[in-house]
Amino acid sequence: MSRIDFYTNPMSRGQIVRWALHEVGADHETHVLGYGEPMNSASYRAINPMGKVPAIVHDGQVVTECAAICAYLAEAFPAAGLAPEAHERADYYRWMFFAAGPIEQANSLKAMGVTPTHEQQRMVGCGDPERVMDALTAKFEKDAFVCGSRFTMADVYVGSHVDWGIAFGIMPKREALLAYAARLRERAAYQSAKAIDNALIAQQGQQQ
Ligand SMILES: N[C@@H](CCC(=O)N[C@@H](CS)C(=O)NCC(=O)O)C(=O)O
């Protein structure tokens, strides 16, 4: 019987992993960690030395980094059918890593109000943040999901960036991106996972 411990905070990228856990139907025990001291305790830093959530421990194996956790879960729970088939691997890995690198960077720069100069764009991994958004938009003008017409785990990760980016006003509200996010929000696993995090956020609000 396999065991998954899930370390998260409802107001964090842990929402991505909760959605992924629901998509694969994996039983898990949730450990909610507060920001600050709880995430930086020696016991948690033994799991994630970065002192960040999310993390999972699956039968004693630690996985950190949302993209890695999503890819890991898709493979660890093959019955869910969310890992890529051979012909889907190029898109799956390309866009998964594009989200973990360039999209993350472009969103962070935007959120911080930093626009890299032309010279800096040559060095920074995302290059021109506007081009990142253009590449992403062109992708979803062409395809319904990362791997074409089929939803895979890559959509949990890439889609979470789009969903959050639009909600926080850091991604442009372009039709293709809005339509992609709307498709994802229809998923039962998205809705059940968000309901849990939203309830936890409401609970935290009442305790303050
Ligand atoms: N690259 C990491 C980012 C994780 C991350 O930055 N988590 C934030 C919450 S969204 C966090 O734990 N911040 C707490 C801190 O840095 O003290 C991932 O994709 O999992």
Ligand as a Chemical Component Dictionary entry (heavy atoms), coordinates in Angstrom:
data_LIG
# 
_chem_comp.id                   LIG 
_chem_comp.type                 NON-POLYMER 
_chem_comp.pdbx_formal_charge   0 
_chem_comp.three_letter_code    LIG 
# 
loop_
_chem_comp_atom.comp_id 
_chem_comp_atom.atom_id 
_chem_comp_atom.alt_atom_id 
_chem_comp_atom.type_symbol 
_chem_comp_atom.charge 
_chem_comp_atom.model_Cartn_x 
_chem_comp_atom.model_Cartn_y 
_chem_comp_atom.model_Cartn_z 
_chem_comp_atom.pdbx_ordinal 
LIG N1  N1  N 0 10.060 26.301 -7.928 1  
LIG C1  C1  C 0 9.186  25.931 -6.857 2  
LIG C2  C2  C 0 8.602  27.175 -6.251 3  
LIG C3  C3  C 0 8.012  26.898 -4.911 4  
LIG C4  C4  C 0 7.657  28.202 -4.207 5  
LIG O1  O1  O 0 8.218  29.261 -4.508 6  
LIG N2  N2  N 0 6.752  28.106 -3.251 7  
LIG C5  C5  C 0 6.381  29.274 -2.467 8  
LIG C6  C6  C 0 4.878  29.334 -2.349 9  
LIG S1  S1  S 0 4.081  29.484 -3.922 10 
LIG C7  C7  C 0 6.936  29.138 -1.066 11 
LIG O2  O2  O 0 6.938  28.067 -0.509 12 
LIG N3  N3  N 0 7.398  30.245 -0.483 13 
LIG C8  C8  C 0 7.854  30.250 0.878  14 
LIG C9  C9  C 0 9.196  30.862 1.051  15 
LIG O3  O3  O 0 9.948  30.971 0.071  16 
LIG O4  O4  O 0 9.518  31.194 2.171  17 
LIG C10 C10 C 0 8.096  24.983 -7.359 18 
LIG O5  O5  O 0 7.742  25.051 -8.536 19 
LIG O6  O6  O 0 7.599  24.140 -6.594 20 
# 
loop_
_chem_comp_bond.comp_id 
_chem_comp_bond.atom_id_1 
_chem_comp_bond.atom_id_2 
_chem_comp_bond.value_order 
_chem_comp_bond.pdbx_ordinal 
LIG N1  C1  SING 1  
LIG C1  C2  SING 2  
LIG C1  C10 SING 3  
LIG C2  C3  SING 4  
LIG C3  C4  SING 5  
LIG C4  O1  DOUB 6  
LIG C4  N2  SING 7  
LIG N2  C5  SING 8  
LIG C5  C6  SING 9  
LIG C5  C7  SING 10 
LIG C6  S1  SING 11 
LIG C7  O2  DOUB 12 
LIG C7  N3  SING 13 
LIG N3  C8  SING 14 
LIG C8  C9  SING 15 
LIG C9  O3  DOUB 16 
LIG C9  O4  SING 17 
LIG C10 O5  DOUB 18 
LIG C10 O6  SING 19 
# 
